[in-house]
């Protein structure tokens, strides 16, 4: 029974890290696409789009919730297992994202040649 609790906490942390990574990643990708758009728009219109995308997206709000939750559980003795799973998920999905981005860039270069 003593082994099941740490494994369960690592799994919960991993799932939470997956959720945070996906929502924040989608928010960052949305902001990137809005900034990349080079159509003729006024600066106030672009700023309005960025503000609305930031306020209506779940990315910044889930960061706030995760930070408040982490603040409240950091002093618990079992928190290290939860944070290990969370950080593990972030590392795994960052590495996976970098790998897939490099693979896509290589495929684009190969198709362009």
C-alpha positions, 0 to 999 in steps of 0.5 A, a space after each residue: 500500500 505504501 507504494 501505491 500512493 506515490 505512484 498514484 500521485 505521480 500519475 495525477 501530477 502527470 495528467 495535470 501536467 499534460 492538461 496544463 501543457 496542452 492548454 498553455 500550448 494552445 494559448 501560446 500558439 493562438 497568440 503566435 498566429 495572431 502576431 504572425 498575421 501580416 494583413 493590414 489591420 490597425 494597431 488597436 485592432 491587433 491589440 484588441 485581438 491579443 487581449 481578447 485571446 488572452 482573456 478568453 483562452 484557458 491558458 492564462 487562467 489554468 496557469 493561475 489555478 496551477 500556481 495557487 494549487 501549488 502554493 497550497 500543497 507545497 508544504 505537504 509531505 506528498 507534494 514532491 511526488 505530485 510535482 515530480 509527475 507534473 514536471 515529468 509531463 512538461 519535460 516529456 511533452 516539450 521534448 516531443 514537441 521539439 522532435 515533431 517540430 524538427 521532423 516537420 521542418 525537415 519534411 518541409 525542406 525535403 519537399 521544397 528541394 
